[in-house]
Amino acid sequence: MKQNWIPAIPVAFVAGILTMLFLQMSGWIQIGRSQSDHQTVSPGAVTAAADSQTSVAAFTGEPSLVTLQTQIQTLQQELAFAASERDQLRQTVDAINSLQANQDERFLPGALSDDAATSATGADLHNSTGRGGNRNVSATQTQYDGLITAGVDQGTAVEIKQRSDQWTLDRLDLIDTASREGWRDSDEFGEKMRELHEQRVDIRSEIGDTAYDNYLYAAGESNRVQVRSIINGSAAQVSGITTGDIVLAYADALIYTSRELQNATRDGIRGELVSVSVLRGGQTLNLAIPRGPLGVTLSGVSAIPQQ
């Protein structure tokens, strides 16, 4: 019985081989490919793999070396541009601060001329185009000449010039020191500048109103204040002040500069009636106006001093 199935073994072996051949030819299986054949990759497959890696890197947030280098270069360019903008902005801020300091702390009429305080370099040259003609001299020299022309004795004029020169040097030294030490924008600088401002030479109080009027005119400074425009509904309009009026006095105090008029409106009790003298069409008019903001635009004008 057991020997009856032995002839079936070769038949089964041959049938198996035929089946394998049939499956290979049909594409169902691959027989005889070496490991090296499996590792052979076409150029197209390499490109596809690279693209796949790039896509994966983009998806996972892990940039390639080329991408990182590009980003670094871009950041360096942006930093350089930002640094340039910062420097330009700093220069602009310094210029504005300098102009503001000069505007707030400049010599007012009653000290040196306004042009005298606009120099922060030490040159302090003043280009005067007043009645004395064109001349390029120091501001304090212009001041001295104006005092002499106004009839102030030479000794007093020399003493005022010396004090004005020292004031100018102190101011320039303060600005230079604060700029070098980096506290030009600090509250300390503003406080020191205000203290220095209070020490400036007040020519009007030293030589009197009449000589001061003559001095302003002789120095080529404005010695009268004229109304250029008026805000509707303002105290000036309600009180009868009109465009073109020249303000001669406010609250019985003679007015020679716009700053003097502005300061006078802030004195006393706000709302109290005070007298205002204006020159209109060759006539002097006395008006009553409540103390406080006038609501006008002013400009300085030059007029021959009244003797």
C-alpha positions in Angstrom: 0.0 0.0 0.0 2.7 2.5 0.9 4.6 2.0 -2.3 1.6 3.1 -4.5 2.2 6.9 -3.9 5.9 6.9 -4.7 5.4 7.5 -8.4 3.3 10.5 -7.7 6.3 12.5 -6.3 7.9 13.3 -9.6 4.6 14.2 -11.0 3.9 16.6 -8.2 7.4 18.2 -8.5 7.0 18.8 -12.2 3.6 20.3 -11.6 5.0 22.7 -9.0 7.7 23.9 -11.4 5.2 24.5 -14.1 3.0 26.4 -11.8 5.9 28.6 -10.7 6.8 29.3 -14.3 3.2 30.2 -15.1 2.9 32.6 -12.2 6.2 34.3 -13.1 5.2 34.7 -16.7 1.9 36.1 -15.6 3.7 38.7 -13.5 2.3 37.5 -10.2 5.8 36.8 -8.8 9.4 37.7 -9.6 12.0 35.0 -9.2 15.8 35.3 -9.5 16.2 39.2 -8.8 19.4 39.8 -6.8 19.7 42.3 -3.9 21.7 44.6 -6.2 18.8 44.6 -8.6 16.5 45.8 -5.8 19.0 48.6 -5.0 19.3 49.9 -8.6 17.3 53.2 -8.8 16.7 55.2 -11.9 17.5 59.0 -12.1 13.9 59.7 -12.1 13.5 57.9 -8.9 16.3 60.0 -7.4 14.6 63.2 -8.4 11.4 62.0 -7.0 13.0 61.0 -3.8 14.6 64.4 -3.4 11.3 66.1 -4.1 9.8 63.8 -1.5 12.4 64.8 1.0 11.9 68.5 0.3 8.2 68.0 0.7 8.7 66.2 3.9 11.1 68.9 5.2 8.6 71.6 4.4 5.9 69.6 6.1 7.9 68.8 9.2 9.4 72.4 9.4 13.0 71.2 9.0 14.5 73.5 6.3 17.4 72.4 4.1 20.9 73.9 4.4 20.3 76.0 1.3 17.1 77.4 2.8 18.8 78.2 6.1 21.6 80.0 4.3 19.1 82.1 2.3 17.2 82.9 5.5 20.4 84.0 7.3 21.4 86.3 4.4 17.9 87.8 4.4 18.0 88.4 8.1 21.5 90.0 7.8 20.2 92.4 5.1 17.1 93.3 7.3 19.3 93.9 10.3 21.6 96.2 8.3 18.6 98.1 6.9 17.1 98.4 10.4 20.5 99.7 11.8 20.6 102.3 9.0 17.1 103.4 9.8 17.8 103.5 13.5 20.9 105.8 12.9 18.8 108.1 10.6 16.0 108.2 13.2 18.5 109.0 15.9 20.0 111.9 13.9 16.5 113.2 13.3 15.6 113.0 17.0 18.9 114.8 17.9 18.2 117.5 15.4 14.6 118.0 16.7 15.8 118.0 20.3 18.5 120.6 19.4 15.9 122.8 17.7 13.5 122.4 20.6 16.2 123.3 23.1 17.2 126.3 21.1 13.6 127.3 20.7 12.7 127.0 24.4 15.9 128.4 25.8 16.9 130.9 23.2 17.8 134.5 24.0 14.7 136.6 24.1 14.6 140.3 23.5 15.7 141.6 26.9 18.7 139.3 26.8 20.5 138.7 23.5 18.9 138.6 20.1 17.0 135.5 19.2 19.6 134.5 16.7 22.3 134.5 19.3 21.0 131.3 21.0 20.4 129.3 17.9 24.1 128.4 17.6 25.2 125.2 19.4 28.5 124.9 17.7 30.5 127.6 19.4 30.8 129.8 16.3 27.8 131.9 17.4 27.9 134.0 14.2 25.0 136.4 13.6 24.0 137.5 10.1 22.3 140.9 10.7 20.3 142.4 7.8 18.8 145.2 9.9 19.2 148.9 9.5 22.9 148.6 10.1 23.4 146.8 6.8 24.9 143.4 6.2 27.5 142.3 8.7 28.8 139.0 10.0 29.6 139.6 13.7 29.1 137.8 17.0 25.6 138.2 18.5 27.0 139.8 21.6 28.9 142.3 19.5 25.6 143.2 17.8 24.1 143.5 21.2 26.9 145.8 22.3 26.5 148.0 19.2 22.8 148.3 19.8 23.3 149.4 23.4 25.8 152.1 22.4 23.5 153.3 19.6 20.6 153.4 22.1 22.5 155.8 24.3 23.7 153.4 27.0 27.1 154.4 28.4 30.0 152.4 27.3 30.9 150.9 30.7 27.4 149.5 31.1 27.4 148.1 27.5 30.8 146.4 28.0 29.7 144.8 31.3 26.5 143.5 29.7 28.4 142.1 26.8 30.8 140.3 29.1 28.0 138.7 31.0 26.2 137.8 27.8 29.4 136.1 26.5 29.8 134.1 29.7 26.1 133.0 29.5 26.6 131.9 26.0 29.7 129.9 26.9 27.9 128.3 29.9 25.0 127.2 27.6 27.3 125.8 25.0 29.3 123.9 27.6 26.1 122.4 29.1 24.9 121.2 25.7 28.3 119.7 24.8 28.6 118.0 28.2 25.1 116.5 28.1 25.6 115.4 24.5 28.9 113.7 25.2 27.7 112.0 28.4 24.4 110.8 26.9 21.9 112.7 29.0 20.8 115.3 26.5 17.3 113.9 26.5 17.0 113.6 30.2 15.0 115.6 32.8 18.3 116.7 34.3 19.3 118.5 31.1 15.9 120.3 30.9 16.2 121.4 34.6 19.8 122.6 34.2 18.8 124.5 31.0 15.9 126.1 32.8 18.2 127.2 35.6 20.6 128.7 33.1 17.7 130.4 31.3 16.8 132.2 34.5 20.4 133.6 34.7 20.4 135.2 31.3 21.0 138.9 31.0 17.7 140.9 31.2 18.6 144.1 29.4 15.2 145.7 29.8 15.3 145.7 33.6 18.9 147.1 33.6 18.5 150.0 31.1 14.8 150.9 31.4 11.9 150.8 28.9 12.9 153.9 26.8 16.5 152.8 26.3 15.3 149.2 25.7 13.0 150.4 23.0 15.8 152.3 21.3 18.1 149.3 21.8 15.8 146.9 20.0 15.4 149.2 17.1 19.1 149.9 16.9 19.9 146.2 17.0 17.5 145.5 14.2 15.1 143.6 16.4 11.3 143.9 16.4 10.1 146.3 19.0 6.3 146.1 18.4 3.7 143.3 18.2 1.1 143.2 15.5 -2.0 141.1 15.3 -2.0 139.0 12.1 -5.1 136.9 12.5 -7.9 136.4 15.1 -9.9 133.3 16.0 -13.6 133.7 15.8 -15.2 134.0 19.2 -11.9 134.6 21.0 -11.4 137.1 23.7 -9.6 139.4 21.3 -12.4 139.4 18.8 -15.1 140.0 21.5 -13.1 142.9 22.9 -12.8 144.6 19.6 -9.2 143.9 18.6 -8.9 143.6 14.8 -6.3 142.3 12.4 -3.5 144.8 11.9 -3.7 146.3 15.3 -0.3 146.9 17.0 -0.4 146.1 20.7 1.3 148.9 22.7 0.5 147.9 26.2 -1.3 145.2 28.2 -2.5 145.7 31.7 -0.6 149.0 31.8 2.7 147.4 30.9 4.5 148.3 27.7 4.7 145.5 25.2 7.7 145.2 22.9 7.7 141.4 22.0 5.3 138.6 21.4 6.7 136.7 24.4 6.2 139.6 26.7 2.5 139.8 25.6 2.1 136.0 26.1 3.6 136.1 29.5 1.4 139.1 30.5 -1.8 137.2 29.6 -0.8 134.5 32.0 -0.2 136.8 35.0 -2.8 137.9 37.5 -6.3 136.3 37.8 -7.7 134.7 34.7 -10.9 136.4 33.5 -10.3 139.8 35.2 -10.7 142.7 32.9 -7.5 144.5 31.9 -6.8 147.4 29.6 -5.1 146.9 26.2 -3.7 149.8 24.2 -3.6 149.2 20.4 -2.4 151.4 17.6 -4.9 151.4 14.7 -4.7 153.7 11.7 -2.4 156.1 13.5 -4.7 156.3 16.5 -4.3 154.8 20.0 -7.3 152.9 21.3 -7.8 151.6 24.8 -9.9 148.4 25.0 -10.9 146.2 27.9 -10.2 142.4 27.6 -10.4 139.5 30.1 -7.0 138.3 31.1 -6.2 135.0 29.5 -5.5 133.6 26.0 -6.1 136.2 23.3 -6.8 133.8 20.5 -4.7 135.7 18.0 -1.6 135.2 15.8 1.1 137.7 16.5 4.2 138.8 14.6 7.0 141.2 15.5 7.4 144.4 13.6 9.9 147.3 13.7 8.8 150.8 14.5 10.7 154.0 15.2 10.8 154.4 19.0 8.5 157.0 20.5 10.5 159.6 22.3 
